[in-house]
């Protein structure tokens, strides 16, 4: 017989072994929120039964850890991230199809979008994290530092959740879809200590700081590749309608001849294909990094 919420959560986690870590985090948060809120409701209503009996009744209505884990697995099997990479059937997943079929892969395009917007999010994350850390350190000598640090760390958790939703939407990596449950009965000091001592909080801050250099690299790399591929593709085609020299030396002007123009366009198309493949590869790597740093193990 389960005698506490913590024991229920322990058994639930055991029954979810093999599931994605973000799925486990969401399931534990859902279960803990329901169980603790139901117990609190019974206490406030003045229920005569002790906590163990009350918890047994709640579990009978809510479901055992085995039943809840099975239901959660069924839900996860039906709900996938929008652009989760799909594995082709046997014989249709050759290198040629994977490389040249990238134009038809939505995950490659969404990864490219993430690479381009990562500069904006990286600047925002880095600025917020460094400003919060600097002000927190500067205010340590004042009593106002405690509520400020607490609010700052709460905002870090919120930003981590938002970034997780962006990663799941664009990179197809399953991330937490709800915040970690915090018992409302805990006092402010207990909540503050939980935030400060949480490994997840500091990993999220580190992730936010890393996003600035990563965002700069991603944005610069892909802007250069996109501009290069579009230039090689468009320049020879544009000369068919508007003749303009590609090079001027003294009084001599040089134009792209048809053969060289065709080669230039083909090279530009190959660079475009390579760019999308690179975006897909980096997107998968970054999704793994985000899962490692933003998901509670």
Secondary structure as the mmCIF struct_conf table of DSSP 4:
data_model
#
loop_
_struct_conf.conf_type_id
_struct_conf.id
_struct_conf.beg_label_comp_id
_struct_conf.beg_label_asym_id
_struct_conf.beg_label_seq_id
_struct_conf.end_label_comp_id
_struct_conf.end_label_asym_id
_struct_conf.end_label_seq_id
BEND BEND1 UNK A 4 UNK A 4
HELX_RH_AL_P HELX_RH_AL_P1 UNK A 5 UNK A 15
TURN_TY1_P TURN_TY1_P1 UNK A 16 UNK A 18
BEND BEND2 UNK A 19 UNK A 19
HELX_RH_AL_P HELX_RH_AL_P2 UNK A 21 UNK A 44
TURN_TY1_P TURN_TY1_P2 UNK A 45 UNK A 46
BEND BEND3 UNK A 48 UNK A 49
HELX_RH_AL_P HELX_RH_AL_P3 UNK A 51 UNK A 62
HELX_RH_AL_P HELX_RH_AL_P4 UNK A 65 UNK A 78
TURN_TY1_P TURN_TY1_P3 UNK A 82 UNK A 83
HELX_LH_PP_P HELX_LH_PP_P1 UNK A 84 UNK A 89
TURN_TY1_P TURN_TY1_P4 UNK A 90 UNK A 91
BEND BEND4 UNK A 92 UNK A 92
HELX_RH_AL_P HELX_RH_AL_P5 UNK A 95 UNK A 100
HELX_RH_3T_P HELX_RH_3T_P1 UNK A 101 UNK A 104
HELX_RH_AL_P HELX_RH_AL_P6 UNK A 106 UNK A 138
TURN_TY1_P TURN_TY1_P5 UNK A 139 UNK A 141
BEND BEND5 UNK A 142 UNK A 142
TURN_TY1_P TURN_TY1_P6 UNK A 143 UNK A 144
HELX_RH_AL_P HELX_RH_AL_P7 UNK A 145 UNK A 171
BEND BEND6 UNK A 178 UNK A 178
HELX_LH_PP_P HELX_LH_PP_P2 UNK A 179 UNK A 181
TURN_TY1_P TURN_TY1_P7 UNK A 184 UNK A 185
BEND BEND7 UNK A 186 UNK A 186
HELX_RH_AL_P HELX_RH_AL_P8 UNK A 188 UNK A 197
HELX_RH_AL_P HELX_RH_AL_P9 UNK A 199 UNK A 239
TURN_TY1_P TURN_TY1_P8 UNK A 240 UNK A 241
BEND BEND8 UNK A 242 UNK A 242
BEND BEND9 UNK A 246 UNK A 246
STRN STRN1 UNK A 247 UNK A 249
TURN_TY1_P TURN_TY1_P9 UNK A 250 UNK A 251
STRN STRN2 UNK A 252 UNK A 254
HELX_RH_AL_P HELX_RH_AL_P10 UNK A 258 UNK A 294
BEND BEND10 UNK A 295 UNK A 295
#
